[in-house]
Amino acid sequence: MAPPLVSRMFARSVASSTFTKCSRPQYLRLRAQKPAFAPAVRSFTASAKAWEKRYTEDHEWVELGEDGTTATIGISEYAAKALGDVVFVELPTADLEVTAGSSIGAVESVKSASDIMSPVSGVVLEANSVLEDKPATINKSPEADGWLAKIKVSAADEISALMDGEAYKKFTEEADNH
């Protein structure tokens, strides 16, 4: 066993050097750890405008996907409220060639029936099969889960000619006032 004096001196020496090392600024800096899975960050540049939802005067909406060629279409919340309870949806078939303004299906409610007009030209890639069994999805979520079809767009410039959300809101407010 070491003499008590030597043992105390060694303990002070170790404690002193540990404190000195740990109190130096380079040891006190905290470094942010990078997460193992960083969330994807969407760049808000000019391309983000391409993903903005656009609207037609017939109350359809279109949203261009990130790939810049696939558009999702549906009817607006305004149209869904005006229709009332949707009871049947006639959807377009895959591979159907469509032009902007042409009828690609219909939505029937307890109040009325309305044609679905394609806001863009292209080829139908798929239709929302959920609507075949649950047409009321359009009433619950017309601009999300109630989408009607996905179209491979042949002329993306058609989308930029449509109304943005603010212009569409103004359009519907004016329609309500007349």
Helices and strands as residue ranges (DSSP letters): H 4-23, H 25-28, G 46-51, E 54-55, E 60-64, E 70-75, H 77-83, E 86-90, E 97-98, E 103-109, E 113-117, E 122-127, H 130-133, H 137-140, E 149-153, H 157-160, H 165-177
